Amino acid sequence: MNPVKKLKLHIHKKIYGKCREMKEMPPLTQYTLGDAEKLSLIYPVYVENKESLSKIFNNIKLYESYSPEILKNLNIIIVNDGSPLTIDWPQFNLNFSVLNIKENIKWNSGGAKNLGVCFAASERLLISDIDHTFPEETIDFCMKVTEKDNILCFNQIEFYDDGRSENLHSPHPNIFFLSKSNYFYLNGYDEDFCGYYGDDIFFRKYLLHIFPNKVFIAPVDSYIHEFKEAFRLRRKLNCRRLLLIKRYNHSKDMLRFNFTLGTQFSYRCK
């Protein structure tokens, strides 16, 4: 084998080692449900073409069908991560806010998540990718589970364009329910990774390092409406060297960009 390729494989294995433990997290079997508390659902988005916009709008609109009890406590925060395409947001009947990052920084999803968390008014956070949605049962669970000091990941049910669905029986590696306190205890996403694809790997490793006994698979699921092809993003893990150098040395310098508050709507109970 080519020595350079051999070294890359070794580094890749070192990096991914602990991340694979996400699939082996224990299920949360003991929990208590209390009164509903406010929940912030944070979606970073980066849009280059109109094809992906309609899919994003459909995923957000899904939440309008949920019960008034859910919607009065749910706050959806979109962080537009410097998209080159101008987005005209339709008026959703939701508690809905858009934050616009002014610079188009390559692979800045971690910074976008940090901004969404800083803006969130609730202690309960649900951080997700925009091609994921959460059924009403899952949102209700996240609002009511009293063990909110735990960090929860969710098994995925994937829906395809031809109508098929598949239970993947594994959690998505960068979608979590956690408290705002724990997020800031972790110092959020490390923005030293801005410009590199793969910052989620460091966040997962760091999370499992700091909270080895607090990460569980939730007894509720998330849905994937797969449309990565609509974004046409070229993904290549290009942060191997930085991941090895960091070794849990997490930068505390957050929000390294300019941003503005954009569109806002409030839920109107019918």
Steps between C-alpha positions, in 0.01 A plus 500: 500500500613854423664640821299823481175308463600269785564801726161652407323174586680488836401859580143435385476201734640700793251780438191285455572254778293652777238642262385149415389468862197712410343186355566317825351754740261341751127566454330723754264263681440686826354846473217715630275735306386825660340821382597631158782755488610715209724336242723663237548302177810629322559443128809640322441534125716578201317538171651531154203407280122524495459121482600462864284795614166329435616196698609720789166682498310168501693373801429816697135509396452148639512642854195719433285185523599432863274567796466853645646368828818409313519810281464756777817358661701426184742759362659425163826685439644500148861613461562599138872430478602756237292346221576657159132459405253759629228325699146640518353314796126424484293596803485188714252479786779419742727667750765544233820709482771535239856611575715597202878454509640768272819324386496193280750298705560152362385219732382730777216280626658485847510878522139513378393261776684711757310808382166317518569386855606850610172637361282226653298618799426150631716267708391199292667469159448271204781546245444342162576496129232649277431168325380359835160557653365379832157341545263660747566223752872582497448875542257433786753266666780758478274762656394278790788266591620602846850347462608795286859478624538197273599538136277308261549381144226350283460193285407592146217403270590595144234591243574473129347682204335178377299467824718237665620539858774323691582486871876543511524386867785741562522860622610783278848598622445877521137543608445544874261606770691668781479789742639843424707470818669183375556649155689794647682273746635333184574847355277407208652421163867585461519772236866421430342250259331767287615437145530124556241231442493269802453723807214277618757225559691709754176611671387139539838386632512790742141443614567132569823591677337757732170317557585128463202388711236750393446423131205273419283395209154647557189276503363712214618543140590762244404499132733552207362648180815444297588782262873542527523476122297819473786687669769348275761555769837335452585330826856396570640454848775761488562565870695186593816683600314764701301229680820329611661826610199610706482200736206649694671842508177685432502864392265726698490772233144494363304691231789601276274669246244776457130420511159664497154406621270440205147367458294431813150358546295407807263207534134602480271248668200429276 
